[in-house]
Amino acid sequence: MVKNAPNLPEEPEKPLKDDCCGGGSCCPCVWDAYFEKLEQWKAAKKALEQQDTAENTK
């Protein structure tokens, strides 16, 4: 598992409860931005893990 890898950006922080108005009319919502950044972070983490695995099996 890749922990604190130099090329892995920090995991995005969840918005605080008060960051969202709860009205559903914000576009984009703070949660939309968070989940988009989280998916990008997960993809980067997975790519680094696969790269690490490939290098360790050589």
Buried (B, 14 or more C-beta within 10 A) or exposed (E): EBEEBEEBEEEBEEEEEEEBEEEEEEEEBBEEEBBEBBEEBEEBBEEBBEEEEEEEEE
